[in-house]
Amino acid sequence: MAGMAAKKRPERYTWADYQTWRDGHRYELIGGAVTAMAPSPGYDHQAIVGALYVALARHFQGKPCRPILAPMDVRLDDGNVVQPDLLVVCDPAQLRSTHVEGAPTLVVEVLSPATWRHDRKTKLGLYAHFGVREYWLVTPVPALVEVLRLERGAYLIAGVHRPGETLASPVFPELALDVAALFAGVPLRPEDRIFEVCETDPAAEWGGQRHPPSPPTEP
């Protein structure tokens, strides 16, 4: 509006700026804006990332695709630089001495209270925009792996897997992971209360009736 001072635009940074930051902290660039990464992850997070890496490294041994652990810079373009928890790159030309250039084939993010909103919304949209073909969202408690596949520029749910099930990949048909093994190193603590809906036969629950028995009437 005339007569009002123009609102100052937030500063935008580039890959060249990002490479000069050497203060010991980890950052990501999202649309040119700086995002400080969460503090050092806890044991549960690292145990799951480690198990995933070992499983993926075993599967891709002797094959062109390579799993890579964080911290590893992924330069999606000049204003978008991220550090996924785990990624798989299948094009050797993307592997530079300092970073991965362009979208990986697979990205895995292990959620935490500090990052789940960022991973589920901001990064999900970013990865879809730049063409990451498959995205896994891993929840430590309750143990869950959501597999998303990219189709026509948006992610669709390919599978939601819990311990006792086998994780299947739409991009890598030969890849099959035992979900229970991925969470085997995560102890279940008393504060980690998990509530699950258990489907049972109502007739068995209510003495052969298909509806709850009527309450007793007053004498």
C-alpha positions in Angstrom: 0.0 0.0 0.0 1.3 3.5 -0.9 3.0 5.3 2.0 4.0 2.1 3.8 7.5 0.9 3.9 8.0 -2.2 1.6 8.2 -5.4 3.6 11.7 -6.8 3.6 11.9 -10.1 1.8 13.6 -12.9 3.7 17.1 -13.6 2.5 17.5 -16.5 0.1 20.6 -18.6 0.0 22.2 -20.8 -2.6 24.4 -23.9 -2.8 27.4 -21.6 -3.0 26.5 -20.0 0.3 25.7 -23.3 1.9 29.2 -24.6 1.1 30.8 -21.8 3.1 29.0 -22.6 6.4 31.5 -24.3 8.7 30.1 -23.5 12.2 29.7 -27.2 13.2 25.9 -27.1 12.8 23.8 -29.0 10.2 21.5 -27.1 7.9 19.2 -27.7 5.0 18.1 -25.3 2.3 14.4 -25.4 1.4 13.5 -22.9 -1.3 16.5 -20.9 -0.5 15.6 -20.6 3.1 17.8 -22.0 5.9 16.4 -24.7 8.1 18.4 -25.8 11.1 18.3 -29.5 11.6 17.2 -31.1 14.8 19.8 -31.9 17.5 21.7 -35.2 17.5 19.2 -38.0 17.1 18.5 -40.5 19.9 19.4 -44.2 20.1 16.1 -45.5 18.7 16.5 -43.3 15.6 20.1 -44.4 15.0 19.3 -48.1 15.7 16.6 -48.1 13.0 18.7 -46.2 10.5 21.6 -48.6 11.1 19.4 -51.7 10.6 18.0 -50.2 7.4 21.4 -49.4 6.0 22.7 -52.9 6.7 19.7 -54.5 5.1 19.9 -52.2 2.0 23.7 -52.6 1.7 23.2 -56.4 1.8 20.5 -56.3 -0.9 22.4 -53.9 -3.3 25.8 -55.6 -2.9 27.3 -56.1 -6.4 24.5 -54.0 -8.0 24.7 -50.5 -9.4 22.6 -48.8 -6.7 24.3 -47.7 -3.5 22.7 -46.9 -0.1 24.2 -43.9 1.6 23.9 -42.9 5.3 23.5 -39.4 6.7 25.1 -36.9 6.9 25.3 -36.6 3.1 24.3 -33.4 1.2 21.9 -33.9 -1.6 21.8 -30.9 -3.9 18.4 -31.0 -5.6 19.0 -27.6 -7.2 20.7 -24.3 -6.3 18.2 -23.4 -3.6 17.3 -26.9 -2.2 19.9 -28.9 -0.3 18.8 -31.7 2.1 20.4 -34.4 4.3 18.0 -37.4 4.4 18.6 -40.1 7.0 19.2 -42.7 4.3 19.2 -42.6 0.5 19.8 -44.9 -2.4 21.4 -43.6 -5.6 21.4 -45.7 -8.8 23.2 -43.4 -11.2 26.9 -43.2 -10.6 27.1 -39.8 -12.3 25.2 -38.3 -9.3 28.0 -39.3 -6.8 30.3 -36.3 -6.4 33.2 -36.0 -4.0 31.2 -33.7 -1.7 27.6 -34.5 -2.3 24.9 -36.2 -4.3 23.8 -34.2 -7.3 20.0 -34.5 -8.1 17.2 -36.6 -6.7 18.1 -40.1 -5.3 15.9 -43.0 -6.4 14.9 -43.8 -2.8 14.8 -41.6 0.3 14.2 -42.8 3.9 13.4 -40.5 6.8 13.0 -41.8 10.3 10.5 -39.6 12.2 11.0 -38.0 15.6 8.9 -35.6 17.6 11.1 -32.8 16.3 11.0 -33.7 12.6 7.8 -35.6 11.8 5.9 -32.5 10.6 8.8 -31.4 8.4 9.3 -34.9 7.0 5.6 -35.5 6.4 4.8 -32.2 4.7 7.7 -30.0 3.7 10.1 -32.7 2.6 7.3 -34.9 1.1 6.4 -32.1 -1.2 10.0 -31.3 -2.0 10.9 -34.9 -2.8 7.9 -35.3 -5.0 8.7 -32.0 -6.9 12.2 -33.1 -7.7 11.3 -36.7 -8.7 12.4 -39.0 -5.8 10.7 -42.1 -7.0 10.2 -43.8 -3.6 9.9 -42.3 -0.1 9.8 -44.3 3.1 8.5 -42.7 6.4 9.6 -44.7 9.4 7.9 -44.3 12.8 9.8 -45.8 15.7 6.9 -46.1 18.1 4.5 -47.7 17.2 6.8 -49.4 14.7 5.6 -48.6 11.2 7.1 -48.1 7.8 5.0 -46.2 5.2 6.1 -46.8 1.6 5.2 -44.1 -0.9 5.7 -44.3 -4.6 5.8 -41.3 -7.0 3.1 -41.3 -9.7 2.4 -38.3 -11.9 4.2 -35.9 -9.6 2.5 -37.0 -6.3 3.0 -39.7 -3.8 0.6 -42.6 -3.4 0.7 -45.1 -0.6 2.2 -48.3 -1.8 2.1 -50.1 1.5 2.1 -49.6 5.3 4.1 -52.3 7.1 4.4 -53.4 10.7 6.6 -56.0 12.5 5.5 -59.4 11.4 5.1 -58.2 7.8 7.5 -58.0 4.8 8.3 -54.6 3.3 8.0 -54.6 -0.5 9.4 -51.9 -2.7 7.5 -50.8 -5.9 10.7 -49.4 -7.4 12.9 -52.4 -6.5 10.7 -55.5 -7.0 13.4 -57.9 -5.7 13.8 -56.0 -2.4 11.9 -57.5 0.5 12.8 -56.6 4.1 11.7 -58.2 7.4 10.1 -55.3 9.2 10.5 -56.9 12.6 14.3 -57.1 12.1 14.5 -53.4 11.3 13.0 -52.6 14.8 14.7 -55.4 16.7 17.3 -53.1 18.3 14.7 -50.7 19.7 13.6 -51.6 23.2 10.0 -51.2 24.2 10.0 -48.9 27.3 7.2 -48.6 29.8 6.4 -45.1 28.6 5.9 -46.4 25.0 2.3 -47.4 25.5 0.9 -48.7 22.3 -2.9 -49.1 21.7 -4.1 -51.3 18.8 -7.5 -52.0 17.6 -8.1 -55.7 17.8 -10.8 -57.1 15.5 -12.7 -60.0 17.1 -15.9 -61.9 16.4 -18.7 -60.0 18.3 -20.6 -63.3 18.7 -17.6 -64.8 20.6 -17.3 -61.7 22.7 -21.0 -61.5 23.6 -21.9 -65.1 24.2 -23.2 -66.0 20.7 -25.2 -62.8 20.3 -24.6 -60.4 17.4 -25.2 -57.4 19.6 -24.1 -56.4 23.1 -26.4 -58.0 25.7 -29.0 -55.7 27.2 -28.3 -54.4 30.6 -30.1 -56.1 33.4 -33.5 -54.6 34.3 -34.2 -53.3 37.8 -36.3 -55.7 39.9 
